[in-house]
Amino acid sequence: MRKFFLLCATFFSFFSISFSKSLNIEEAYKKDKAFLKEINFDTLNVFSVLNTVKISKKNEKLDQNLKIKKYSYNGEDSNIKINWSLPIPYSRPEVRFFISYYQKHPQEIISSLKRAQPYFKTILKIVREHGLPDEIAFLPIVESKFRIKAKSFAGAAGLWQLMPTTARYLGLKVKRYYDERYDIVKSTHAACRYLKYLYNIFGDWDLAIAAYNSGPATIKRQLKKVSYEKNVWALNKLPLETQEYVPEFYAILTLIKYAHLYGLKLPKKFESVPDIKYEVKIRTTLKDISKLFKLPYSKLLIYNAAYIKGIIPKNHIIYLTKEISQVLPSYGIIKKDSRNIYIYYKVKKGDSLWKIARKFGISVRYLKKINYLKSYRLKPGQTLLIFWIRKQTSLS
């Protein structure tokens, strides 16, 4: 049903807006108020608010009239500030259709942002590092609703829904036990590289975002068939999913940007992916790491989702949560060099490998291998390596 209405909106927009470049929100609202009524979405509250404001063609003027700062996110008490730079096509009926849809289902946006709370600051940071508009950080709402383990029937996976071939082309590892499409940091870098590549091809963010969904070849073919305006709104032969993709993205941006108008209470506090990593020396599991460091297992799963079944092969890196800094001092002997922190345990009288392994939540087999022990015998005063941490501040 939603797709049917989108087709209606697209058809309607062709006759009502395509040949009127100067149409603003106020005029567009008057033109298709009846149409919006027909699709049975409660849009009158928001559009009546917008309709009372003198809105110019420029978004900067719109922001000024609605008392929205260029750098803002859901009020001054949020710990992130978004630089709103993409011009949102408010007057497009396709966009207003999805605005109406999400007014009816606001929890979809709110729930998505709640899922993103443990890592959204990292995504925003990476987007900025690549020189992309801040708004791109919200694209995973359309792609995966910020579900890290999301996977489509076609095989796309992760926050950014990358296909295996595309992911490998972008430098990600896609294996049976380890899939970097689920790695928040690496997949975001890959998606940003891909979006930057698409923007360099088309020189337009609307087309680049559409190409991210359908592939650049599809967009190129459709552009060749268009004799007038070379923009995404003129491409009416695109796959239906892509026709929905761009207006849905802009609708979501509208509701986030003007959350106070729409009565949405969005999450305000976001965290970053920790930059402290632990290199395992032998094969282990996330559950063992959780016990070893006494860290929250749920967060370890979020930050280390690339390990498909929670099994970590030897010499692999995992992200640790910030609680690790509180745990370390309780481990006794700590030695440091320029790159690593080593944690040791001094054997006491009456200790055994089994007791020490139990104390630290690790296996006897692990303890023997990491210390190259040939027997189970221990001597008081003997020093055993329990684990070591490699500290890295770079998240690339």
Buried (B, 14 or more C-beta within 10 A) or exposed (E): EEEEBBBBBBEBBBEBBBEEEEBBBBBBBEBBBEBBEEBEBEBBEBBEEBBEEEBEEEBEEBBEEBEBEEEBBBEEEBEBBBBBEBBBBBBBBBBBBBBBBBBEEBEBBBBBBEBBBBBBBBBBBBBBEBEBBBBBBBBBBBBBBBBBBBBEEEEBBBBBBBBBEBBBEBEBEBEEEBBBBBBBBBBBBBBBBBBBBBBEBBEBBBBBBBBBBBBBEBBEBBBEEEEEEBBBBBBBEBBEEBBBBBBBBBBBBBBBBBBBBBEBEBBBEBBBBBBBBBBBBBBBBBBBBBBBBEBEBEBBBBBBBBBEEBBBEEEBBBBBBEEBEEBEEEBEEEEEEEEEBBBBBEBEEEBEBEEBBEEBBBBBEBBBBBBEBEEEEBEEEBEBBBBBBEEEEEBE
